[in-house]
């Protein structure tokens, strides 16, 4: 008989989530299309299909499939996928509208602390959606709304890192300690969540249906696991206690039992939930249940023994192994003992010979009547005193002795199903395995944990005289101890994490505000293990780069190449550092190494462009930078590097276009503002140049070069006093900068402050002793002070350092002699 439509839909949804969770997205997409064909009116089907396309990078298809429901905001999943697709496609207004319409579905929702190794919340909460809304508003150029959304996201979840970094990159003024702290709402969520997990874990200890090691029992919602068992899939949405055939197997005897006994219809599912749209959130815990007569699920270590008094019909097809027999699910599960050899006690009804018994007999689970019967643990079942020793036992007793748990405490004299109250029970022998005993067939029954079973020798003798019990080596899979679920410890762990991320946040914010020295100090206070991560190394290298300490910055990027050779992020900065250091060979090697690794990396093309630029092949450099911007149209730095090459070629109009593209990609990219100012300065438009330099300086107030550029423009506008103010400020920011100190000394000489200028030049001579311009300026200064000997000395040093400027230097020396002649003539007169 063909399965009903709800069954098909449930199976397809299970398949889709299975493949999504295992990152087999092409499979998930295929089944999502089948689901959409079966259930084309369902918003859930549209959501799953759009989600698959989104994760595969097909944003346009995700947009189209999620639009009908997502645009109206009637399904949260569709609205979220639709908004993400809108962000990627730059249709910001549509995404904002969709999320605003669905606000009733996510407003106030908080999933913090509900995502664990065994549970997921597939639909986003308020913090996640506020973060996405902030990105959409930022793309829509509504900075005020964007900041508000990011702030809301951080209030609801202070671990929303990209919301924090985006606020920093936007230049927003933040109080970092107020962000990374436990809010009252968060404390309540954490305590509630931890307590729920603690309670469910404690309850699962009492209700676990098979023995397992202590560590396994301490895990929340854990299933019994061992070396010979399958590792349970935490993303399995459809745990089933009665299906033995797996996802595609036959229903088998267990289904027949459930059909004949209504108490088996809904079985407790450890770690799993339903499939329908109302239960889409992956495993919800020990209390979830599912109708096993509708959807077969993964094999599970459940135990089924509730045979009905009426025997069911024999199965049509060959049945698979029943996952577990020996307990009536209508009863409460017995509590487990911590001892390895301690087993469960249970009751089972008497049944007549039936199809189920025949099936057991066919699988060699019921030995011939003439042989001595044993329990699954290997013990010989003693004969009952009230019966004739030579007479066969009743079939119900024989069946019970075969299907009861391997090490349950059994009565030796009472022929009833369970032990009599107060009766002393006989313990099982320690050497016998608690999982299963060797049988005369490869089929297993009873306390089976999974379908992966080592085959047992077919020739094994089960006779009591010659039988030697076989010991199975069982090693538990190590898991985390339940102490982590202690609400108090959970809260302490979160506070320590918040303290760590507060350091990260302070350092990142300081670097975003270009407080480079502060950022370096905070990063240096991090634990050593964190210091060696590529992200932290890149941040520290960037801080040195912004201070123009290129040699120091190079050390950090070299370390990144050792720690993470496949990392492309920030490699454009490394290539620029090598460009400034004139390391032509190192830069060429880096560029070719990156290009060989990935032709589709914009950072690799930037490195190659910088290599050509250092070789003074500006046309080739331009081709590389243009390729980088084709790969990433939002790559502001690549546009800026294009502009620099156009300036080198004196193509000022093209340079302005490139710089403006960079500003459009990132309004806080101060390098592009600086580039526009340089172009206007070269064109003689000093007012526009000054404005652009000032904007760049507002973005990066600690950059001495930008402040120095403003002073240079003022100097050219014949405003030496104002220029001196900027030069002095630049010198204070960068005391070791030769350029700023040189311009300050020159401004002091223009204002007639010769002694102050001499002091600056003497410091400058120590900083840059081989700079010809420094000695030339010293010669002019001594000439003004009428110290002819020192003037000639420094002019001569300048001539030796820069022979190309010999004509200008010789004229300065000759002017000294002319002044002497004029002085002599005036004295003679």
Helices and strands as residue ranges (DSSP letters): H 5-21, H 25-38, H 43-55, H 59-70, H 76-89, H 92-101, H 103-106, H 126-139, H 143-156, H 161-169, H 176-179, H 184-207, H 214-217, H 252-260, G 262-264, E 266-268, G 277-279, E 289-291, H 355-362, H 395-403, G 482-485, H 487-512, H 516-524, H 528-531, H 534-546, H 550-563, H 571-580, H 584-597, H 602-614, H 618-631, H 636-648, H 652-665, H 670-682, H 686-699, H 704-716, H 720-733, H 738-750, H 754-767, H 772-784, H 788-801, G 803-805, H 806-828
